[in-house]
Structure formats: C-alpha cells, structure tokens
C-alpha cells in the first residue's frame, strides 16, 4: 500500500512539473503586485482543495486494497445501511472545503477590486484604453500622446486605466500584471495595475470579437521612469495627430496592425468615444463624428 501511494505521489509531482514547465509569461509568472496577489489566491484555493482531494484518492485506493476478494481479514457487511458518523464525515469535509475556498475568493475579490487604487508614494500614470476592431488604442491624457497596439509604462509606478470599447464588448488582459477586465461601448471600466520588473509583457484580448480576434494583441513595455520620460519625448516628436478624422479612419476594422504612435491627441477624445454610441438617431458610421464634434 505504501509503495502504491509513493508511486502515485511521484506521478502527481511529475505531471505538475511538466504542466508548470510551460507557464512562463502567464499568470503563474507574475511581474506586479496585483498578479502576485491573484496567484496567491490560486495557490490558496488549490491547497484547500488538495487537502480533500488527496486523502479521498488515497482512501479510495485503501478501501479497494483492503476489501479485495483475497483479504480474509476484511469484514463483509451486506446488511449495512446507515452510519451517522460517516454521514457527518462525508458532508462536513466538503462543506468546510466550500466555505474555505469561498472565503478565500470572497476576501481576495474585495482586496483586488479593479477600481481600488494601488497604494504607492508615486503618482500614477493615467492611460485611457479603447478596444477597436481589431486593435487597441492607448491614450496618455497627461502626456498628450497615444499609441496603437503598444503600451509603455514606467516600472514601479501604478497605472490607472479607464477602458471602453468602440463597438462590441472586449476584454483587456495582461496575464503577468493581472486582472482581466471587460471593455463595453458607452461605459467606462477602471483598472489599476503595476509592473515591478522591467520587461516586455504580452497583452491580449480575452473576449472573442470577430475574425481579427486572434491577432488583437499588444506589447507592454515596462521601462525605468527615466526611459519612460525619453519615450514620451520621442513620441511627441513623430507620428500623426489623433483627432476626429484620424480616429474615424483608425476605428474602421483592420487586422494585424503594426504598433505606432500619435504625437498629439485632440482634447476629450476619449470622452467622445464613450458617448458616441449614445447619440440618438445617428447612423453607426457617423456616431463617433457627431460626438467628437460636440467636444470641440
């Protein structure tokens, strides 16, 4: 019996090592405080569930081995019907597991509320995000620039996101920084993330949105603050202007768009995008223009 349990444990460990071997650049390789906290919730929930799963598997093997036909010491009880102690054991352990896992998830969900700012002595960087077909627009309102399919942020600095969609619902997700969140037309969702280590992280759309969904990806470059300032200066000196006309062109469906920057952004453009779908009676192709024009 001990030998069987030992072999079983070895197989479980081997499967775990193989499975985790491909988890780089994912949620199990966090690079920011939110992602670290989310991974801890996963580990806590896994540990609680394994506390019942592993004993149950071992007990199943033990019962099968003990009550085998060749074991004459096992008692045969064909008239056994009910045991209050067994009922308590059978129901109490799963109930406790559900309570513990639910408690971990409930506490974690409140602690990691996407709207809750990250405590930091550093002033956050504000980024406005618009999901388009099939690309991502990032507006830096304080810096007056914008990028497409490229998000650059300073290391060790909280990033405060405001997110919306130009059309269909989408989902913004940077696995190594944490907290997937939806983008919806006519609404603004909020998210706070931070990168603690320099590097380039994978960002993606986690909500199917049409034929270009597979290529709706972006790179997140986490750089030192001084490099971020130099990047902003370079972005301000090159690229087109993002105004009503250029946004109308950008909003048209396109696939595999190479990253590029806008050197300046029209004031209140993000607010115009949010309210564009609220224009009564405006055809879809003119909704953005009507709303953006109202802000000028």
N, C-alpha and C positions, 0 to 999 in steps of 0.2 A: 504494500500500500504506500509506504513512504517513497519507494522507488518510483511508483507511478506519479505521485504528487510532485516529486522532484523533476521528472521529465516534463510534466505538464507546465510547471513554473518556468522551466527553461525555454519551452516552446513559446510561451506568452512573452517572455523577455525578448526572444529573438524576433518575434513578429513586431513587437513595439519598436525595437531598434531599426528594423527595416522600414517600418512605416514612417518613423520620425526622421529618417535619413533624408527625405525629400522635402522637409518642412522649412528650409531656408527661404527667406523673403516672404514669409507668411505670418499668420497670427501667432505662431509659436516662436517667432524670432523678432520680438518687439524692439522698437527703437525709440519709444516715447513713453511717458508716464501713463497715458490712457491705455495704450496697448499692453503695457506691463500689468496693469490692474485687471484688464479683461482676461489676460492669460491666467492670472492667479485665480479668477473665478472659475475658469475651465478646469484648472488643476484641483481646486477645492471640490467642485462637483464630481469630478472623476474619482477622487479619493473616497468621497462618501459613497458613491455607487459601487466602487470596487469592494468596499467593506462588507457589502451584502452579496455581491456577485461571486467573489472568490470563495467565501465559505459555502455558498449554495452549490457551486460547481464541485467543490471538494466533498461536500456532504452527499451529493448525488452519486459520485464515484464510490464513496464509502458505503452507502446503502446498497449499491449494486454489488460491490465486492462482498459485503457481509451476508446478504441474503441470496447469494448464489446457491445453486442446487447442491453443490458439493460440500457446503459448510453445514455440518450436522449440529453445530452449536447454536445456530440461529433459530429463534423460536417462531413457529408457524402459528399465526393468529387469524384464522379465516373469519372469525366472528367479530373482529374488532370494528367498532363503528364510530366512536367519538372520544376525544380527549380534550378537556378544557384547557389544559396546559399547552397542548400542541396548537390549539386554535389561537391562544394568546400569542404564542411564539410566531406562528405563521403570519398573523396580521400586524403584530406590534412592530416587527422589524421593518417591513416595507413602509408602514405608516411613518415610522421615525425617519426613514430614508427620504421619503417625500417631503416631510417637514423640514429636514435639514437642507436638502437641495433647494427647496423653495425659499427657505430663509436666505441662503447664500445668494440666490438670484435676485431676490427682492431687495436686499441690502445693497448689493452691487449695482442694481439698476438705478437706485436713488443716488448712490455715491457718484456714479458715472453718467448722470443726466447730461445729454449732449449740450444743453443750454447753460450748464454750470461752468463759469469761467475757471480756468486753471490758476491756482494760487501762485503768484510769482511777483517778484520785485521789478521785473522787466515789463515795459509797456508792450502789449500785444500788437501784432501786425494784423490789420483788417484786410480780409480778402472776400470779395463778392464772386460767387460762382454761378454760372448759368450753364445748364446742360442743354446742348443743341443736338440736332441730327447731323452727323454723329461725331460730336467733338465736344470739348469742354472749353468754356471761356472763363478766364480768371481776371477779375478786375481788382486793382490795388487802389482804392479811392484816395488814400493818404499820399500815395506816391504819384498818382495821376497817370498810371500806365496800365496796360492789360496784356495778357498772353493767351495763346490758344494751345491747348494740349501740353502745357509746360507750367509747373508750379514751382517757384523758387521761394524758399523760406529760410530765415536765419536759425541756426542751431541754438537751442536753449531759450527760445522765445516763444511764448504762446501765440497761436494763430487763431483769430476769431473769424469764423466763416459765417457768411449769410448765403444761403443757397436757394435757387429757384430753377424753374425749367421754362424753356421757350415753347414747349408743347407737351409731349407725352411725359408721364412720370418716369423718373430715372432714379438711380441710386449711386451716391458718391461713396467710394471706399478706397482707403489706403491701408491694406492689411497690417503693415508694420507700425502704423501710427494709431490704428484703431477706429472704432465707432463708425460703422456703415450708417448712412442716413439718406432719406429719400429727398428728391427734388420734385416739386409739383408746380405746375403753372398757376399763376395767380396767388401763390403762397410763398412765404419765406420760412425756411427752417434754419436752425442755428446749431453750430457745432464748434467745439474748441479742441484743438489738437496741439501737440508739441513734439518736435524731434530733438532728442537728447544727443544724437550722434551724427556727425557728418556722413553724407552718403546720398545715393540716388535710390529712391524707393518707388515701387510700382503702384500706380493708381489706376483705377478701372471703374467701369460701370457694372454694377451688380444687379441690374434690372433690365431684362430684355426689352429693347425699344425699337426693333426693326432690323432690316437687312444689314445695316452697318454696325450693329451692336458689338460684334466680335472685335472690331478694331477701335472701339471707343475707349482708348487707354491714354494715360498721360504719365509723365515722369515727374516725380517730386524730388527736387534737388535741395537738400539741406546743407547749407554752407555757413561758414563763420560769419558773424554780423558784419565785419568789415568787407568781406566778399559780397555779401548781400547789398551793401551800400554801393559798391562798384558796379554790380549788375544792374541796379536801378539806374545809375548814371548812364550806362551803355544803352539800356532800353529807351531812355528818354531822348537819345540822340539818333535813333534809327527806327525805321518801320513807319507804317501809315498811321493816320488818325482814326480812332474809333468813334464815329459819330452815327447819326441816323442812317445815312446812306450806306456806309461800310458795314454797319450792323445788319441791315436788310440783306446785303449780299452774303454775309457770314452765316446768317440764320437759315439760308437755303440748305437742304440736305446735301451732304458731301461725305465721302469716306476717305479713310487713311490720310488725314490732313497732317502735314508736317508742322511741327511747332514753330511759331513765330510770335512776334511782339508788336504791340501798338505803342507808339511813343507818347500819345496823349489820349485821354478819354473825355467824351462830352459829359458835362455835369449831369448828375441824376439819371444817367443812362440805365443803371440797374433798377431804379425805382420805375422807370418807364417800361422796362421789360416785365416787371412784376405786374403792373397794372394794365399792360397791353391786352391781355385776354379779357379784361373787364369792360372793354369798350363796347357799349350796346350797339348792335346792328352793323358793326364794322366787319367786312369780309376778312377772313384769316390773313390774306396776303397784305392787307392794309392796316391790320390792328396795331402792329408794332409802330408803324409810321405815325398813326394818329396819336398814340400815347406819348411817344418820344417827342413829337412836335409840341405837345401841350406843356412840356417841361422846359422848353427853350424860351 
